[in-house]
Each structure stands twice: as C-alpha cells, then as structure tokens.
C-alpha cells in the first residue's frame, strides 16, 4: 500500500527517503513492507502520502502481524 501511494504521487524511493530523512535502504524496507518505521518517520510518511486512518490501521496491523 505504501508503494502504491508513493507511485501515485510520482515519488521515487530516493525522494521519499530524503523527505523522511532516512537512508534509501531503510526506506526500501518500508516500501516493501518489511519494516515498520519509527513513530516519527511513520508520522511524516502519513503526512506526505496523505494516508487515511483506515490505510494507517491496515498498514500497522499488517506490519505487526508480520513481526509476530
């Protein structure tokens, strides 16, 4: 879902990593839904991609299930 939202905004992974102030490698893991970002990064991601509450909830549920 993150990847799709990013592509809709026509942002590259590199641009998103710069916007969020994290490494490209770290962003790629977020984009591929392999890693749940820190709270501050998640907040900025939500703001930048204009995620809805439903999308945020779905993303967090999916990510916490992946780590269980």
C-alpha positions in Angstrom: 0.0 0.0 0.0 2.8 2.4 0.8 4.5 1.7 -2.5 1.2 2.3 -4.4 0.6 5.6 -2.6 4.2 6.7 -3.3 3.8 5.9 -7.0 0.6 7.8 -7.2 2.5 10.9 -6.1 5.2 10.1 -8.6 7.9 10.0 -5.9 10.9 7.8 -6.3 12.1 5.7 -3.3 15.2 8.0 -3.2 13.0 11.1 -3.0 10.9 9.6 -0.2 14.0 8.6 1.8 15.2 12.2 1.5 11.8 13.6 2.5 11.7 11.3 5.6 15.4 11.9 6.5 16.3 8.2 6.4 18.6 6.0 4.3 17.4 4.7 1.0 18.0 1.2 2.3 15.7 1.8 5.3 13.0 3.3 3.0 13.1 0.4 0.6 12.4 -1.9 3.6 9.4 0.3 4.5 8.2 0.4 0.9 8.4 -3.4 0.6 6.6 -3.7 3.9 9.5 -5.5 5.5 10.0 -3.0 8.3 7.7 -0.8 10.5 9.2 2.7 10.7 9.9 4.6 13.9 7.0 6.7 15.1 8.4 10.0 13.9 9.1 8.5 10.4 5.6 7.0 10.3 4.0 10.3 11.1 5.9 12.0 8.3 5.1 9.2 6.0 1.4 9.5 6.8 1.5 13.3 6.2 3.5 13.1 3.0 1.4 10.3 1.4 -1.9 11.6 2.9 -2.8 8.2 4.3 -6.3 7.8 5.7 -7.0 6.4 9.1 -8.2 3.2 7.5 -5.0 2.9 5.5 -2.8 3.6 8.6 -4.7 1.0 10.6 -4.4 -1.6 7.8 -0.7 -1.0 7.4 0.1 -1.2 11.1 -2.0 -4.4 11.5 -0.2 -6.0 8.6 3.2 -5.0 9.8 2.6 -6.1 13.4 1.3 -9.5 12.1 4.5 -9.9 10.0 6.7 -9.5 13.1 4.7 -11.8 15.3 
